[in-house]
Amino acid sequence: MAGSHSPSMKDVAAQAGVSYQTVSNVLNHPQRVSEHTRRQVQTAIDALGFVRNESARQLRGGGSRMIAYVMFDVCNPFFADVAEGAQDAADAAGMVLYLCNSGEDAARQTAYLEMLEQQRVEGVLITPVDPHDPRIAALQARGTTVVLVARGSDLGRCSVTVDDVLGGDLAVTHLLDIGHRKIAFVGRTEDLGHPSDRLVGAEQAIARAGSEPLTLLETARLDIAEGRRAGERLMGIPAARRPTAAFCANDLLALGLLQQMVRLGVRVPEDMAIVGYDDIQFAEAATAPLTSVAQPRHLLGRTAVELLLADARGETSPDNRHVVFKPELIVRASTRLHT
């Protein structure tokens, strides 16, 4: 029998010599069955190699123990740390967490959301490539709770994020305080949520100081390779106009920029000061340990799952559906005071 099909509850009942309902009670309401009968059924389950079809059970019951996190980029350690925090909270709640990597690809994001809707997951955490993706609204319309992670929300969705405007302000204020007046911003400037918010904060600091406008070095992605390319472009600016410092939208860009400076023989921080964002583990281990704006990565993930479950139970109010943490500037060797 085992070679022809997966054993069913009916097979278990036949093997144990009990009714189908008795097997169901053993699996779902063991307190209703005597210890002798439970052992009898468990012996049959072990002998047949029976595995409960959890998905079918959930569909019949209309509930789910599955949630998902659609990550922005699994190659970025920041999002891996957020996912780890989400996993810890999911484990504590007895939930199964699916991890999906959009890889900064809007089409992949849409495909994952469609699949998750079909799977009828309890809720979805998402750091969206496109926050206006209609699939997100479709999930919510079906009653699935959606929580934006590391993104703010003005679309009626729960969110867990960091004050990135403040973070950008902290980064550039630090560079201004140590004497830099020509500062570059390296990153994506379109409306992706946090990169553009960080730029807003940076420009806010520049305006308050009455300093020169930022030099904008737009990148196609938020990775190390784009940081290296930005470094080439930065050093291609004539020396008289070239920035002496750079604020990067994340640590991967900053690490790529740092690599390129080392390759070109540019001294960091003497000739080029660099500030990153996220404070991933690699930031401190860089050739010149990286000054960075730290986010509570694990806490973001844990809080997102806790908010998702609370909202699914109807335990949130307009005042607690949006959680905003404050960033912290961590100063290291990639910046220093001018003398």
Secondary structure, 3 states (H helix, E strand, C coil): CCCCCCCCHHHHHHHHCCCHHHHHHHHHCHHHCCHHHHHHHHHHHHHHCCCCCHHHHHHHHCCCCEEEEEECCCCCHHHHHHHHHHHHHHHHCCCEEEEEECCCCHHHHHHHHHHHHHHCCCEEEECCCCCCCHHHHHHHHCCCEEEEECCCCCCCCEEEEECHHHHHHHHHHHHHHCCCCCEEEEECCCCCCHHHHHHHHHHHHHHHHCCCCCEEEECCCCCHHHHHHHHHHHHCCCCCCCCCEEEECCHHHHHHHHHHHHHCCCCCCCCCEEEEEECCHHHHCCCCCCEEEECCHHHHHHHHHHHHHHHHCCCCCCCCCEEEECCEEECCCCCCCCC
